[in-house]
Amino acid sequence: MISTRHPFMAVTKPFGIDLNDPNLVLYLPLWSLKLSGSPFVSLDLNHHSFDVIGAIQSSEGRYFDAVDDKITHTASGWRSSDSSGTIIVWVKSTATAYLFTSSDEAVPTKHLAFAIHPDKGGYLIQVNGDTECQVVGNADIADNTWHMAAVTSSGTAWSIFHDNVQDTPEVLAGTNNGDWFADTSNRDNVVVGAIVKSSESHLEVNIGEVWVYSRALSAVEIRNIYYKTKGRYL
C-alpha cells in the first residue's frame, strides 16, 4: 500500500507546473483533495471528468488493486489530432502494470498503452489493427520504490525516460515508429491504472501523478518536471 508520510495538498500550481500551458492536455495529481471522490475533474485547462472505481487515495496518489480498480474518462477519439506528444507518470510497482491507456472497447487490437515492464522500465504499446509495436526502456524500475516514467513521441519515434534519465529504447515487437493518438483509431476511453478494450486487465500499481502533453517534451523539460515533483515521493 502507499505510505502516508506527506499531508494532502491541493494547490493551483503544484511544484511550479504551469496549469495554463495549452500543451498540457491532461493533468491528474491523484494525491490532491480536488481529485477525491467520483467523479472528479482534471486540473488542466480541459477539465476532463473521470469516474473512479476503487483506487484508494492517499497523500501520495492512488493504489490500484489487481481486481477491478481503474479511473476512466469516456471520449470518442480522444486527442485524435495529436501525432506527437508526451505521457509522464509517477509510479510505484513491483511487476507489470498499466499506467495510462486509450483503447477501442470493441476490439483487442486498437490501443495506445503506457505501462511498466517487469524487467525493463517504461513500456509503450501501440496497435491499430495491424502489427503491434512495443518499445521499452533499459532501467528496471519495478522495484517497489517511486519512479517517474515518461514516453515521448516525435511523430516518427518514441523515447523512454526514467526519473531524470533518457533511456536507450529497445524494440520488443514491430518497429519504433512513434505512432500516437492520431494513429490509433476508434478509441472510446482514457484509463488510468488499467486497460479497457474488448476485455479488461487490472494489475497492482501505485500511481501518484499523470501528465499528458500534446507535444514531445525535451529531455531537459522532463528532467525539470522530475526535480520539481520528486519531493512528494522520494
LONUZA-991895 format. One record per atom (N, C-alpha, C): atom name; x, y, z. Coordinates in pm, 1 decimal, decimal comma, always signed. Each point is the difference from the previous one (the first is absolute). Example, Ala and Ser with C-alpha at 12.3 -4.5 7.8 and 13.67 -1.06 7.14 Angstrom:
2
N;+1319,0;-569,0;+780,0
CA;-89,0;+119,0;+0,0
C;+90,0;+120,0;+0,0
N;-35,0;+105,0;-72,0
CA;+82,0;+119,0;+6,0
C;-77,0;+109,0;+73,0
This chain:
234
N;+84,0;-119,2;+0,0
CA;-84,0;+119,2;+0,0
C;+87,7;+124,5;+0,0
N;-59,4;+113,2;-35,8
CA;+72,4;+125,5;-1,5
C;+19,1;+49,1;+142,2
N;+115,6;+56,7;+28,7
CA;+22,1;+58,1;+130,5
C;-72,5;+133,9;+10,1
N;-8,4;+54,8;+121,3
CA;-71,8;+126,1;+20,3
C;+86,7;+99,3;+75,3
N;+126,7;+13,4;-40,0
CA;+90,0;+85,8;+75,8
C;-16,2;+147,3;-33,3
N;-66,8;+33,7;-110,2
CA;-20,4;+138,2;-37,5
C;-144,9;+39,0;+19,3
N;-28,5;+126,3;+39,1
CA;-139,0;+43,8;+7,0
C;-57,3;+18,2;-138,0
N;-132,4;-7,0;-12,7
CA;-64,8;+31,3;-126,7
C;+28,5;+144,5;-36,5
N;+7,7;+23,4;-130,0
CA;+20,9;+135,7;-48,6
C;-97,2;+25,2;-113,3
N;-57,6;+117,9;-4,3
CA;-89,3;+38,5;-108,7
C;+35,2;+143,7;-36,9
N;+79,9;+15,3;-103,1
CA;+51,3;+130,4;-38,3
C;-26,3;+21,3;-146,9
N;+5,5;+125,8;-43,3
CA;-33,2;+30,8;-137,9
C;+120,0;-11,3;-92,7
N;+120,9;+9,4;+53,5
CA;+118,8;-12,6;-83,4
C;+98,1;-94,1;+69,5
N;-27,8;-131,5;+0,9
CA;+78,4;-93,3;+79,6
C;+144,4;-8,9;-45,6
N;+91,9;+32,3;+91,2
CA;+142,5;-14,7;-24,2
C;+44,8;+69,4;-128,2
N;-62,4;+114,0;-32,1
CA;+43,9;+77,6;-115,2
C;-51,9;-49,2;-133,1
N;-90,3;-101,9;-2,5
CA;-57,3;-46,9;-125,4
C;-97,3;+106,3;-52,3
N;+15,3;+39,5;-125,0
CA;-83,7;+104,0;-58,2
C;-131,0;-61,3;-49,1
N;-106,6;+18,8;+76,7
CA;-128,4;-57,2;-36,2
C;-67,0;+75,7;-113,2
N;+53,5;+114,9;-37,8
CA;-55,3;+77,7;-111,5
C;+71,4;-27,9;-131,8
N;+92,2;-95,1;+1,0
CA;+70,3;-38,3;-122,8
C;-99,2;-67,7;-94,7
N;-26,8;+56,6;-118,3
CA;-97,8;-62,2;-90,4
C;+43,7;-136,8;-51,2
N;+128,4;-29,3;+9,6
CA;+49,0;-131,9;-41,8
C;-21,6;-107,0;+107,2
N;-32,2;+42,6;+121,5
CA;-31,5;-95,1;+106,7
C;-146,8;-38,1;-14,2
N;-26,4;-112,3;-64,9
CA;-138,1;-37,2;-32,8
C;-64,6;-86,1;+107,8
N;+79,2;-50,5;+94,7
CA;-54,6;-75,1;+112,2
C;+96,9;+8,3;+116,7
N;-51,7;+35,3;+118,0
CA;+81,8;-3,1;+121,3
C;-83,4;-54,8;+114,0
N;+47,5;-110,7;+58,3
CA;-68,9;-67,7;+108,9
C;+95,5;-19,7;+117,3
N;+4,2;+95,0;+95,1
CA;+73,6;-25,7;+124,5
C;-89,8;-82,3;+92,1
N;+14,3;-129,8;-3,4
CA;-96,5;-89,1;+63,6
C;+2,0;+8,0;+151,4
N;+97,4;+70,2;+57,7
CA;+6,1;+22,9;+144,0
C;-84,8;+118,8;+43,4
N;-43,0;+84,3;-91,6
CA;-67,2;+125,2;+35,0
C;-142,5;-23,5;+49,0
N;-40,8;+74,9;+101,6
CA;-137,7;-6,9;+47,0
C;-98,2;+45,4;-106,8
N;+47,4;+79,0;-94,7
CA;-86,5;+40,9;-110,3
C;-36,9;-118,0;-89,1
N;+76,5;-109,9;+10,1
CA;-26,1;-118,7;-80,7
C;-44,8;-116,3;+87,3
N;-62,0;+31,3;+112,9
CA;-57,4;-106,1;+83,3
C;-144,0;-25,1;-43,1
N;-54,5;-110,8;+42,9
CA;-137,4;-32,8;-36,7
C;-11,6;-40,6;-145,2
N;-123,2;-14,1;-46,0
CA;-27,8;-37,9;-138,6
C;-136,9;+54,6;-38,9
N;-10,1;+68,4;-115,4
CA;+110,1;+28,6;-91,8
C;+84,2;+117,2;+49,7
N;+117,3;+17,4;-59,4
CA;+79,3;+119,7;+22,3
C;+39,3;+58,6;-134,4
N;+54,0;+121,3;+1,2
CA;+34,8;+71,7;-122,3
C;+149,7;+26,7;-1,7
N;+64,5;-25,5;-112,7
CA;+143,0;+21,3;-13,4
C;+34,8;+147,6;+18,6
N;+124,0;+28,1;+40,3
CA;+41,1;+136,2;+33,1
C;+62,9;+75,3;-116,4
N;-1,1;-55,4;-119,1
CA;+46,7;+70,5;-118,8
C;-112,0;+89,9;-51,4
N;+28,2;+73,7;-106,7
CA;-97,9;+93,6;-55,3
C;-122,4;-69,4;-58,8
N;+9,8;-130,7;-29,4
CA;-110,4;-71,8;-64,1
C;-104,6;-51,0;+98,3
N;+35,6;-13,7;+126,8
CA;-93,8;-41,7;+104,9
C;-76,3;-127,8;-37,3
N;+75,2;-104,1;-32,8
CA;-61,7;-128,5;-32,9
C;-61,3;-63,4;+124,9
N;-116,0;-61,3;-15,3
CA;-66,6;-67,6;+110,2
C;+37,8;-148,5;+1,7
N;+41,6;-49,0;+116,5
CA;+41,1;-139,3;+16,9
C;-84,4;-67,2;+108,0
N;-34,5;-125,6;-25,4
CA;-66,1;-83,8;+98,9
C;+102,8;-93,0;+65,0
N;-20,3;-26,7;+128,2
CA;+94,3;-80,9;+77,5
C;-68,7;-127,2;+47,5
N;+64,2;-112,5;-23,6
CA;-40,9;-127,1;+58,8
C;+115,0;-48,0;+87,5
N;-25,3;-12,1;+129,8
CA;+105,7;-40,0;+92,9
C;+107,0;+106,7;+6,8
N;+125,2;-39,8;-25,9
CA;+113,8;+92,8;-7,7
C;+5,1;+89,7;+123,1
N;+36,8;-56,5;+112,4
CA;+1,9;+69,6;+128,5
C;+99,3;+115,7;-4,0
N;-42,7;+116,0;+50,7
CA;+83,7;+119,6;-0,9
C;+75,6;+16,0;+130,9
N;+125,0;+46,5;-11,1
CA;+78,3;+41,7;+115,8
C;+75,8;+126,0;-38,6
N;+88,4;+44,3;+86,3
CA;+74,3;+123,3;-24,6
C;+100,1;-12,8;-113,3
N;+26,5;-121,7;-47,1
CA;+94,0;-18,8;-111,1
C;-68,4;-37,5;-130,8
N;-129,6;-18,2;+0,2
CA;-67,5;-34,7;-124,4
C;-109,0;-101,9;+20,8
N;-8,0;-94,9;-92,2
CA;-103,7;-104,1;+4,6
C;+63,5;-137,6;-7,7
N;-55,4;-92,2;+78,7
CA;+39,9;-140,4;-4,9
C;-104,1;-77,1;-81,0
N;+44,9;-71,6;-102,8
CA;-86,2;-80,0;-87,0
C;+24,3;-147,1;+30,0
N;-107,2;-72,2;+34,2
CA;+15,3;-142,9;+23,6
C;+0,8;-74,4;-134,0
N;+16,4;-128,4;+6,5
CA;+6,6;-81,0;-122,2
C;-135,1;-63,0;-32,2
N;-109,7;+59,5;+51,6
CA;-133,4;-58,4;-18,3
C;-83,4;+83,7;-95,9
N;-32,9;+122,6;+39,5
CA;-89,6;+79,4;-84,4
C;+26,6;+150,3;+7,2
N;+102,3;+43,4;+70,1
CA;+25,0;+142,9;+17,8
C;+38,3;+67,7;-131,4
N;-55,5;+119,3;-21,3
CA;+33,2;+77,3;-119,3
C;-55,8;+140,9;+15,3
N;+55,5;+92,8;-76,8
CA;-50,8;+136,4;-11,0
C;-22,3;+25,3;-148,4
N;-122,7;+34,4;-39,1
CA;-34,9;+0,1;-141,8
C;-66,2;+129,9;-44,6
N;+29,3;+36,2;-123,1
CA;-64,4;+111,6;-69,5
C;-52,2;-53,5;-132,7
N;-129,2;+19,4;-25,8
CA;-59,0;-45,0;-125,8
C;+16,7;+108,5;-104,7
N;+60,3;-34,9;-113,2
CA;+24,6;+99,1;-105,0
C;+18,5;-71,6;-132,3
N;-65,2;+50,5;-102,4
CA;+14,3;-57,0;-133,3
C;+118,4;+65,5;-70,1
N;+101,0;-81,3;-31,7
CA;+116,2;+51,3;-72,1
C;+75,4;+107,5;+75,7
N;+24,3;-21,3;+128,7
CA;+68,0;+99,6;+83,5
C;+134,3;+40,1;-61,0
N;+21,4;+130,9;-18,1
CA;+124,0;+57,8;-55,4
C;+34,2;-61,1;-136,2
N;-101,1;-22,8;-81,7
CA;+19,6;-70,4;-127,3
C;+80,4;+81,1;-101,1
N;+22,7;+128,3;+25,8
CA;+82,9;+79,6;-90,9
C;+145,7;+6,1;+44,3
N;+32,1;-60,5;+115,1
CA;+136,6;+5,6;+52,6
C;+84,4;-113,0;-58,0
N;+95,5;+36,6;-84,6
CA;+91,4;-100,0;-56,8
C;+131,0;-6,7;+76,8
N;+16,6;+85,9;+100,0
CA;+118,1;-3,6;+86,7
C;-43,8;+42,9;+138,9
N;+83,3;-25,3;+99,4
CA;-38,2;+38,7;+135,3
C;+85,5;-66,9;+105,5
N;-46,2;+13,7;+125,4
CA;+74,1;-49,5;+116,6
C;-98,2;-51,7;+104,0
N;+34,1;-113,2;+62,8
CA;-71,7;-52,8;+116,0
C;+101,4;-15,6;+112,4
N;-33,7;+52,7;+118,3
CA;+87,8;-9,1;+116,8
C;-81,4;-52,8;+116,9
N;+57,3;-94,2;+75,9
CA;-71,4;-59,4;+113,1
C;+97,7;-24,2;+114,3
N;-37,2;+45,2;+121,5
CA;+70,2;-46,7;+120,2
C;-62,1;-132,8;+40,8
N;+84,2;-102,7;+20,5
CA;-50,3;-135,7;+17,8
C;+85,1;-75,9;+101,1
N;-65,8;-87,5;+75,0
CA;+69,2;-98,0;+85,1
C;-60,4;-136,4;-30,2
N;+85,9;-94,9;-39,6
CA;-48,8;-129,9;-46,4
C;+102,6;-107,5;+30,2
N;-46,6;-123,8;+3,5
CA;+91,5;-112,5;+15,7
C;-4,4;-94,5;-119,3
N;-86,1;+29,7;-97,0
CA;-17,7;-90,1;-114,1
C;-60,0;+78,9;-115,3
N;-43,1;-71,0;-103,8
CA;-67,3;+64,8;-111,5
C;-121,5;+77,8;+51,2
N;-19,3;+121,3;-50,8
CA;-114,2;+81,1;+42,6
C;-38,2;+95,6;-111,4
N;-129,8;+19,1;-19,7
CA;-48,6;+99,9;-94,3
C;-9,3;+134,7;+69,9
N;+53,7;+103,4;-64,1
CA;+0,5;+133,6;+56,9
C;-105,5;+88,4;-65,2
N;+6,3;+11,8;-133,1
CA;-90,4;+87,6;-74,8
C;-29,8;-66,7;-132,8
N;-128,7;-18,5;-31,1
CA;-37,6;-69,6;-122,3
C;-118,6;+69,9;-66,4
N;-11,3;-21,2;-130,7
CA;-116,0;+48,2;-76,4
C;-28,8;-104,4;-106,0
N;-124,1;-52,0;-0,9
CA;-29,4;-120,3;-78,3
C;-134,6;+6,6;-69,2
N;-13,2;-83,3;-103,7
CA;-129,0;-31,8;-61,9
C;-59,3;-115,7;+79,6
N;-114,2;+22,6;+65,1
CA;-57,0;-102,1;+87,4
C;-66,3;-114,9;-75,1
N;-11,5;+11,3;-133,3
CA;-66,9;-105,1;-76,7
C;+95,3;-110,1;-44,5
N;+129,9;+29,4;-4,7
CA;+96,2;-96,2;-53,5
C;+122,9;-4,3;+90,2
N;+82,7;-104,7;-11,5
CA;+120,5;-8,0;+82,6
C;+123,1;+61,9;-65,1
N;-14,2;+55,6;-121,1
CA;+118,5;+34,8;-78,9
C;+4,8;+145,5;-43,8
N;-58,0;+91,2;+80,1
CA;+13,5;+142,5;-29,6
C;+16,0;+74,9;+131,9
N;+124,9;+28,4;+35,3
CA;+25,5;+69,6;+124,8
C;+140,9;+59,2;+2,2
N;+13,3;+100,8;+82,5
CA;+130,0;+58,3;+35,3
C;+11,6;-13,2;+150,8
N;+105,4;-64,8;+47,3
CA;+11,7;-28,3;+142,9
C;+141,4;+29,9;+47,8
N;+8,7;+71,6;+111,1
CA;+127,8;+20,5;+67,5
C;-3,2;-81,0;+127,7
N;+100,9;-83,6;+20,1
CA;-0,3;-96,4;+108,4
C;+139,4;-10,1;+60,6
N;+12,3;-87,9;+98,7
CA;+129,7;-36,2;+57,3
C;+29,5;-144,7;-36,0
N;+115,8;-23,2;-59,0
CA;+47,9;-135,8;-27,3
C;+71,3;-50,1;+124,8
N;-17,2;-125,7;+39,7
CA;+56,7;-47,4;+126,1
C;+151,6;-1,3;+5,4
N;+66,9;+4,0;-114,3
CA;+146,6;-3,8;-0,7
C;+64,2;+120,5;-67,0
N;-77,1;+77,0;-77,6
CA;+61,9;+97,2;-88,0
C;-54,4;+142,1;+12,2
N;-84,4;+28,3;+97,8
CA;-43,9;+136,8;+22,9
C;-118,7;+40,9;-84,1
N;-4,4;+129,4;-40,5
CA;-109,9;+53,5;-78,5
C;-22,9;-79,6;-127,1
N;-129,4;-15,4;-38,9
CA;-37,2;-99,3;-100,8
C;-115,0;+57,8;-82,1
N;+26,0;+31,5;-126,3
CA;-102,2;+56,9;-87,6
C;-50,0;-108,9;-94,3
N;-132,6;-16,4;-7,5
CA;-62,9;-99,5;-86,0
C;-101,1;+72,4;-88,2
N;+9,1;-19,2;-131,2
CA;-95,1;+64,5;-91,6
C;-36,1;-97,1;-110,6
N;-132,6;-4,9;-29,9
CA;-46,4;-84,7;-109,3
C;-128,3;+60,9;-54,8
N;-17,1;-5,7;-130,6
CA;-118,6;+55,3;-64,3
C;-55,2;-101,2;-100,3
N;-26,2;-121,8;+50,4
CA;-47,8;-106,6;-86,6
C;+106,1;-53,4;-93,4
N;+126,2;+28,9;+33,3
CA;+111,1;-42,5;-85,0
C;+106,3;-65,0;+87,8
N;+125,1;+7,7;-38,3
CA;+107,9;-57,2;+80,5
C;+19,1;+80,4;+128,1
N;-7,2;-66,0;+113,4
CA;+19,7;+68,6;+127,8
C;+145,1;+41,1;+15,2
N;+20,9;+123,6;+46,3
CA;+134,8;+51,3;+26,2
C;+19,7;+14,3;+150,2
N;+115,6;-42,4;+47,7
CA;+34,2;+8,0;+141,8
C;+142,2;+51,7;+15,1
N;+14,4;+107,2;+79,2
CA;+131,8;+57,6;+26,4
C;+14,2;+17,5;+150,8
N;+115,9;-36,7;+54,7
CA;+22,5;+9,7;+145,1
C;+130,5;+72,4;+28,3
N;+10,6;+46,7;+124,5
CA;+124,4;+59,1;+45,9
C;+98,5;-106,6;+43,2
N;+109,9;+43,7;+58,1
CA;+104,0;-96,9;+38,7
C;+32,2;+6,3;+148,4
N;-92,9;+53,2;+82,1
CA;+21,5;+5,9;+144,3
C;-114,9;-71,0;+70,2
N;+32,3;-97,1;+85,7
CA;-101,9;-73,0;+74,7
C;-51,1;+89,7;+112,6
N;-121,3;+52,0;-13,8
CA;-55,4;+87,6;+103,6
C;-117,1;-65,4;+73,5
N;-21,9;-128,8;-21,4
CA;-104,6;-73,0;+73,0
C;+59,6;-54,0;+129,8
N;+44,2;+94,2;+87,0
CA;+74,4;-37,5;+119,8
C;-69,0;+45,4;+128,2
N;-129,5;+28,4;-7,8
CA;-80,4;+39,9;+114,5
C;+47,1;+131,9;+61,5
N;+61,1;+86,2;-80,9
CA;+29,8;+136,1;+40,7
C;-54,7;+93,7;-107,4
N;-14,2;+126,8;+35,9
CA;-58,4;+96,2;-93,2
C;+97,4;+38,3;-110,2
N;-50,6;+4,0;-123,0
CA;+75,8;+46,0;-116,2
C;-91,6;+83,7;-88,0
N;+59,5;+90,8;-74,2
CA;-75,0;+72,5;-101,0
C;+31,1;-62,2;-135,2
N;-101,6;-56,0;-65,0
CA;+14,6;-62,3;-131,5
C;-60,6;+91,8;-104,5
N;+64,6;+10,7;-115,3
CA;-49,5;+88,2;-105,3
C;+26,7;-60,7;-136,7
N;-89,2;+33,8;-94,5
CA;+19,4;-36,5;-139,8
C;-36,1;+121,1;-84,6
N;+78,9;+25,2;-102,5
CA;-31,8;+105,2;-96,1
C;-6,2;-59,5;-139,8
N;-81,2;+63,2;-83,8
CA;-2,6;-33,4;-142,2
C;+29,4;+125,4;-79,7
N;+97,5;-9,1;-88,9
CA;+30,2;+110,6;-90,9
C;-91,4;-2,2;-121,4
N;-80,8;-105,3;-10,8
CA;-79,5;-25,0;-118,9
C;+60,0;-107,4;-88,2
N;+130,0;-25,4;+19,3
CA;+68,8;-103,7;-77,9
C;+75,4;-99,8;+87,3
N;+15,4;+31,1;+131,0
CA;+71,8;-90,7;+90,2
C;-37,8;+32,1;+143,9
N;+4,3;-103,2;+86,8
CA;-24,1;+15,9;+142,7
C;+132,5;+8,5;+74,6
N;-0,6;+76,3;+107,7
CA;+110,5;+4,3;+94,8
C;-53,7;-34,0;+137,8
N;+78,5;-74,0;+77,9
CA;-39,6;-45,6;+132,6
C;+91,6;+64,4;+103,9
N;-58,1;+39,5;+113,0
CA;+75,7;+62,8;+108,2
C;-36,4;-66,9;+132,7
N;+98,0;-4,0;+91,1
CA;-31,0;-33,5;+138,4
C;+67,1;+103,4;+89,3
N;-77,9;+55,0;+94,0
CA;+47,7;+106,1;+87,4
C;+54,5;+115,5;-84,0
N;+124,9;+34,4;+14,8
CA;+57,3;+110,4;-77,2
C;+93,9;-48,3;-110,2
N;-17,1;-125,6;-41,4
CA;+92,4;-62,9;-94,5
C;-74,4;-44,1;-125,5
N;+57,6;+25,9;-117,1
CA;-55,3;-51,9;-125,1
C;+60,3;-136,0;-27,5
N;-85,0;-100,1;-19,3
CA;+46,3;-136,0;-24,7
C;+35,0;-21,2;-147,0
N;+71,4;-108,1;-25,6
CA;+19,7;-47,5;-136,3
C;-114,1;-95,9;-30,4
N;-94,1;+35,8;-87,5
CA;-118,3;-84,4;-19,2
C;+33,1;-132,2;-68,0
N;-71,0;-104,2;+41,7
CA;+13,1;-132,1;-60,2
C;-133,0;-36,4;-63,7
N;+2,9;-44,9;-123,1
CA;-120,9;-41,6;-69,8
C;-25,9;-147,6;+29,5
N;-113,9;-27,6;+63,7
CA;-37,5;-138,6;+30,2
C;-87,4;-60,6;-108,2
N;-73,1;+84,8;-72,6
CA;-86,9;-48,7;-107,9
C;-23,6;+113,8;-98,1
N;-19,5;-35,0;-126,0
CA;-26,4;+101,0;-101,5
C;+119,0;+91,7;-19,2
N;-27,2;+129,4;-11,0
CA;+106,2;+99,0;-21,2
C;-22,3;+119,4;+92,5
N;+101,9;+79,9;+16,8
CA;-10,6;+124,0;+75,6
C;-45,2;+109,3;-96,6
N;-131,7;+4,1;-26,3
CA;-51,5;+91,1;-103,2
C;-65,0;+126,0;+56,4
N;-10,5;+10,6;+133,2
CA;-53,0;+120,4;+61,5
C;-149,1;+20,2;-12,5
N;-75,9;-100,8;-44,3
CA;-145,0;+16,8;-15,2
C;-63,0;+43,5;+132,0
N;-96,2;+93,8;-9,0
CA;-55,7;+64,2;+119,4
C;-152,0;-3,7;-7,9
N;-68,7;+90,0;+65,7
CA;-146,0;-2,4;+2,9
C;-60,7;+13,5;-138,8
N;+59,2;+84,6;-83,9
CA;-53,4;+20,2;-134,9
C;+7,7;-125,8;-84,4
N;+88,0;-92,4;+39,3
CA;+22,9;-121,4;-77,1
C;-74,0;-120,6;+57,3
N;-84,5;+23,6;+100,7
CA;-70,3;-108,8;+68,2
C;-149,1;+31,8;-2,7
N;-72,7;-61,7;-90,4
CA;-137,6;+40,5;-30,8
C;-103,2;-65,3;+91,1
N;-120,5;+60,4;+0,9
CA;-120,0;-55,4;+64,9
C;+14,1;-18,8;+150,3
N;+85,6;+77,9;+63,1
CA;+15,3;-14,3;+144,7
C;-120,8;+60,8;+72,8
N;-44,1;-68,0;+105,4
CA;-119,3;+40,4;+74,9
C;+31,2;+59,3;+136,5
N;+122,3;-15,8;+49,3
CA;+24,2;+31,8;+140,8
C;+141,7;+51,0;+24,4
N;+16,6;+52,3;+118,3
CA;+130,0;+27,4;+60,8
C;-5,5;-64,7;+137,2
N;+99,7;-82,1;+34,3
CA;-3,8;-76,3;+124,6
C;+133,6;+12,2;+71,9
N;-4,6;+25,0;+129,1
CA;+118,2;-0,6;+86,1
C;-4,9;-124,7;+87,4
N;+109,8;-75,1;+4,6
CA;+11,5;-114,1;+88,6
C;-53,0;-131,5;-53,1
N;-43,4;-4,0;-126,0
CA;-52,0;-123,6;-59,8
C;-5,8;+19,5;-150,6
N;-38,1;-105,5;-72,0
CA;-30,5;+12,3;-141,7
C;-138,3;-59,8;-23,3
N;-84,8;+73,1;-72,7
CA;-137,3;-42,4;-26,1
C;-18,9;-1,4;-150,7
N;+1,2;-120,6;-57,1
CA;-25,0;-18,7;-143,5
C;-113,7;-100,1;-11,8
N;+8,5;-99,9;-86,4
CA;-108,1;-98,9;-5,1
C;-3,1;-84,6;+127,1
N;+108,3;+1,6;+74,0
CA;+4,8;-55,9;+135,0
C;+77,2;+99,7;+86,3
N;-3,1;-19,8;+131,3
CA;+70,7;+90,6;+90,0
C;+116,5;-72,4;+66,1
N;+105,5;+75,7;+30,0
CA;+113,5;-53,9;+74,0
C;+34,5;+96,2;+112,4
N;+8,2;-54,7;+121,1
CA;+29,9;+79,2;+119,5
C;+121,5;-60,1;+68,9
N;+99,4;+82,8;+29,6
CA;+122,0;-44,5;+64,0
C;+32,0;+94,4;+115,9
N;+62,6;-52,0;+103,4
CA;+26,8;+80,3;+119,3
C;+103,5;+107,9;-28,5
N;-29,7;+123,1;+42,9
CA;+92,8;+110,0;-23,5
C;-40,8;+118,4;+87,1
N;+96,5;+83,7;+34,4
CA;-23,1;+128,8;+63,5
C;+33,8;+109,4;-100,1
N;-90,1;+96,1;-18,5
CA;+22,0;+108,5;-94,9
C;-20,2;+132,3;+72,3
N;+98,3;+89,2;-12,2
CA;-5,6;+127,6;+69,2
C;-52,3;+113,7;-84,7
N;+55,5;+17,8;-119,0
CA;-39,1;+109,7;-88,5
C;+7,8;-45,8;-144,6
N;-83,0;+63,1;-82,7
CA;-1,0;-28,7;-143,9
C;-4,5;+132,1;-75,9
N;+90,4;+14,7;-96,0
CA;-1,1;+111,7;-93,1
C;-9,6;-53,8;-142,4
N;-76,2;+67,8;-85,7
CA;+4,8;-24,9;-143,9
C;+15,7;+135,2;-69,3
N;+100,2;+9,6;-86,6
CA;+25,0;+120,2;-78,6
C;-23,9;-30,0;-147,1
N;-39,5;+102,8;-73,6
CA;-27,6;-16,4;-143,4
C;+124,0;+23,4;-85,6
N;+114,4;+4,7;+61,7
CA;+126,5;+8,6;-74,2
C;+103,9;-83,5;+73,5
N;+106,1;-33,4;-70,5
CA;+109,4;-76,2;+60,7
C;+85,6;+94,3;+83,4
N;-0,5;-17,2;+131,9
CA;+86,6;+80,4;+85,2
C;+145,2;-39,7;-20,7
N;+89,2;+94,0;+21,0
CA;+142,4;-28,8;-10,3
C;+47,2;-73,3;+124,5
N;+118,1;-58,6;-7,8
CA;+58,3;-67,3;+116,5
C;+18,1;+98,0;+115,0
N;+34,3;+123,4;-30,8
CA;+17,8;+101,7;+104,2
C;-133,4;+31,1;+67,5
N;-106,7;+10,8;-76,3
CA;-132,2;+27,4;+57,1
C;-46,7;-115,0;+89,5
N;+22,3;-122,9;-42,6
CA;-37,5;-115,2;+82,2
C;+82,9;-3,1;+127,3
N;+128,3;+30,6;-11,2
CA;+86,4;+5,1;+118,2
C;-49,3;+106,6;+97,7
N;-42,8;+113,7;-50,9
CA;-49,6;+106,7;+86,7
C;-126,1;-42,2;+74,9
N;-90,5;-70,3;-68,2
CA;-120,5;-48,5;+66,8
C;+36,2;-99,3;+109,9
N;+97,0;-85,9;-27,4
CA;+45,5;-95,5;+100,6
C;+48,6;+72,5;+125,8
N;+86,3;+97,9;-16,9
CA;+55,1;+68,7;+116,2
C;-104,7;+84,6;+71,8
N;-97,6;+52,4;-72,9
CA;-105,0;+80,3;+62,8
C;-97,7;-83,7;+81,0
N;-14,4;-128,9;-33,2
CA;-104,7;-80,5;+61,4
C;+51,7;-114,1;+88,5
N;+127,9;-29,7;-4,9
CA;+48,7;-118,7;+69,1
C;-11,2;+9,6;+151,8
N;-8,3;+121,5;+56,1
CA;-6,9;+15,5;+143,6
C;-120,4;-66,0;+63,8
N;-106,5;-18,5;-73,2
CA;-117,9;-67,7;+54,7
C;+23,4;-149,2;+16,5
N;+88,4;-57,3;-79,8
CA;+12,5;-145,2;-7,8
C;+130,3;-54,8;+56,5
N;+107,0;+78,3;-3,7
CA;+132,3;-52,1;+35,7
C;+52,3;+64,4;+128,3
